[in-house]
Amino acid sequence: MEYMIAALAGLFFVFGIYFLLSRSLIRMLLGVVVLGNGVNLLIFTAGRLMRAIAPIVPDGLDQPETQIANPLPQALILTAIVIGFAMFSFLLVLAYRSYQSLDADNTDNMRVAEPRNGPQPP
Amino acid sequence: MATSAHPAAELPEAMISTLTPAGDWVIVLPLVLALMGAALLLMTRHAKNYHAGIAMVIVGAIIACDGVLLAHVLQNGPVSMTMGKWLPPFGISFTADIFGAGFALIAAMVTMLLLVYSQSERHADFGLDGYYALILLLLAGVTGSFLTGDLFNLYVWFEVMLISSFGLIVNGGKAIQLDGALKYAFLNFLATTFFLLALGLIYGLLGTLNMADIIGAAPHANSAAMVGVATLMLLAFGMKAAAFPLNAWLPASYHTPPAVVSALFAGLLTKVGIYALLRVLVLLLPDSRDTLEPVLVVIAVLTLVISPLGAIAETNLRRAMGFIVMGGIGVILAGIALPSQNGVAGSGVYIVHSMMVMTALYLVAGLVEKVTGQTDSRQMGGVYAANSVVSALFLLLVLAAAGVPPFLGFWPKLLLLQAGMDAASGTTAGMPPDYYGIAIIVALLLNAFFTLIAGTRLWAHIFWRAGVEGENSEHSLAPVEPLGRRDSRLALWPCVVLVAAIMIVGLAPNYLLDAAQRGARDLIDPARYVAAVGLAGNSP
């Protein structure tokens, strides 16, 4: 099971990096999302997968009675998902705004900050 | 009540039952103040006139807390505080050592001067909405990264820093800012994603993310896997710090926002990236660092040599500064590549130097842009006649950035050269091959030389040349406006204070060098750091 999920995370990385290598902003955004989800999946797998009960300690006990699922990776992933979502929404708005102001979806044509044919060094 | 199968008596304590001593709260107070301050500014967004004052009071309080913390750390060694009553490997720890507390203090001081400077830019096109709140959030992210003792928490502070820097870089919304922000945002977000990836792997391998716990657990893990993790960290932090092959985003974006914002970025953000690299490679994973040493030497040498060449080839003033900032990153990398005590101490002092000098360089560049109304050095000229103070500041900063002897930049380079000499003659215990030290020495000297060429050429063009570039430049005079009274009061004196601080510390560096040596000792031999967190039993 863990091997399959790990391979799936690898697949996510492949597609994420492939999309990020594109010059089109929309594809880059897709790449960011896919890569981020690949990382979340990896953290989940790194916490070891098992068929176990929810990590809740019953009343009156100091520790759970049986094996429980590892709660820490889930907390890490939740944080990472929230942060990744905020970042992605910012990137989405930024991409839209720059499409409006720079009139370009291809990063090669965004040359306001770095003009093409810049001056020769003196 | 425990079940009979698992008697509670065998379990070690997991909760903190005593109250945290009042003095230890000073570790989290800078963060609490910055976050609460940012929230306060956002809530009172209709009372914009008071924002600058509130922000300054808060940053002043943060400086006081950082100062107390640094004094405490200098006297008693690293201090630690763990959140939520859990004992260290479980709860999130904040651990301040000399490097972390010192950098946090310098960062807060630089932010204070920037707040004063930004008062001079309060005209119509300077987007003030949320500006002070974002600066406080950025400071919270930077301080948190310096003080945290937990890798996942470091990731969270990186993201706090990142999202507030996104806000600052697009504040104003000009086309050039959006263009710069796009490249900055994608690459930096990618870098933190790689960091998160490395974190996941560390958790999978070691089962812990507490830095002091990692120090104890890392030597027992699969060393090949740990080298892989360290390589991912190098990739992530190298991207954030703009080390050579991953540096293209910095000169593409740092010149786009207003001068004060790019000064803040140049002073604080790349330094946090390189500080995280220093902490992870030297403190947490020293074995993997030794394996990666050839890579680190190559990256350091290339960053050192190629960055100032970029500055020589560039005519846009603030873009040229971006390349000089990257050259400074190369100097710090040299210390990570040669982690003798001198090398790490040199890196630490250079981070302090770089925070002050790079901020001041961008601020003075902002003054030059204000006086000439241009951003390209070919369109500038004759500023010396209009404003000799600015020209003197610029020249002093160029000399300081290159590391000419009486200034602060000289001392860390001297320490690094010493470390390189030691490595070259094989006197250090690690015994790296001879040519690594020699390569670093040559690269450091070349870096100083090229930086000097780039900086003095910019100075000659902007200040010394009679007019703009062209056939009649000997005769024409550029339309240079002297600084107004408000500008000289609010924008000039933060620069003067920074330059004076750089000169004074450069003339009397003993205290700083001594503190850096002690900080470096704690990084190389983490026994005191681990003991402060309370995990001394697990150390190897």
HADDOCK unambig.tbl for C-alpha pairs under 7 A between the chains (distance, minus, plus):
assign (segid A and resid 36 and name CA) (segid B and resid 193 and name CA) 6.56 0.50 0.50
assign (segid A and resid 39 and name CA) (segid B and resid 197 and name CA) 5.46 0.50 0.50
assign (segid A and resid 42 and name CA) (segid B and resid 200 and name CA) 6.57 0.50 0.50
assign (segid A and resid 43 and name CA) (segid B and resid 200 and name CA) 4.52 0.50 0.50
assign (segid A and resid 46 and name CA) (segid B and resid 200 and name CA) 6.32 0.50 0.50
assign (segid A and resid 46 and name CA) (segid B and resid 201 and name CA) 6.46 0.50 0.50
assign (segid A and resid 46 and name CA) (segid B and resid 203 and name CA) 6.67 0.50 0.50
assign (segid A and resid 46 and name CA) (segid B and resid 204 and name CA) 4.17 0.50 0.50
assign (segid A and resid 47 and name CA) (segid B and resid 204 and name CA) 5.86 0.50 0.50
assign (segid A and resid 60 and name CA) (segid B and resid 1 and name CA) 6.11 0.50 0.50
assign (segid A and resid 61 and name CA) (segid B and resid 1 and name CA) 5.08 0.50 0.50
assign (segid A and resid 61 and name CA) (segid B and resid 2 and name CA) 5.38 0.50 0.50
assign (segid A and resid 62 and name CA) (segid B and resid 1 and name CA) 5.61 0.50 0.50
assign (segid A and resid 62 and name CA) (segid B and resid 2 and name CA) 5.24 0.50 0.50
assign (segid A and resid 63 and name CA) (segid B and resid 2 and name CA) 6.63 0.50 0.50
assign (segid A and resid 94 and name CA) (segid B and resid 182 and name CA) 6.83 0.50 0.50
assign (segid A and resid 98 and name CA) (segid B and resid 178 and name CA) 5.67 0.50 0.50
assign (segid A and resid 98 and name CA) (segid B and resid 179 and name CA) 6.72 0.50 0.50
assign (segid A and resid 101 and name CA) (segid B and resid 175 and name CA) 5.75 0.50 0.50
assign (segid A and resid 102 and name CA) (segid B and resid 175 and name CA) 6.32 0.50 0.50
assign (segid A and resid 110 and name CA) (segid B and resid 179 and name CA) 6.42 0.50 0.50
assign (segid A and resid 112 and name CA) (segid B and resid 176 and name CA) 5.31 0.50 0.50
assign (segid A and resid 112 and name CA) (segid B and resid 179 and name CA) 6.47 0.50 0.50
assign (segid A and resid 113 and name CA) (segid B and resid 176 and name CA) 5.21 0.50 0.50
assign (segid A and resid 113 and name CA) (segid B and resid 179 and name CA) 6.14 0.50 0.50
assign (segid A and resid 113 and name CA) (segid B and resid 180 and name CA) 6.03 0.50 0.50
assign (segid A and resid 113 and name CA) (segid B and resid 252 and name CA) 6.29 0.50 0.50
assign (segid A and resid 113 and name CA) (segid B and resid 256 and name CA) 6.72 0.50 0.50
assign (segid A and resid 114 and name CA) (segid B and resid 252 and name CA) 6.24 0.50 0.50
assign (segid A and resid 121 and name CA) (segid B and resid 313 and name CA) 4.70 0.50 0.50
assign (segid A and resid 121 and name CA) (segid B and resid 314 and name CA) 6.09 0.50 0.50
assign (segid A and resid 121 and name CA) (segid B and resid 315 and name CA) 6.62 0.50 0.50
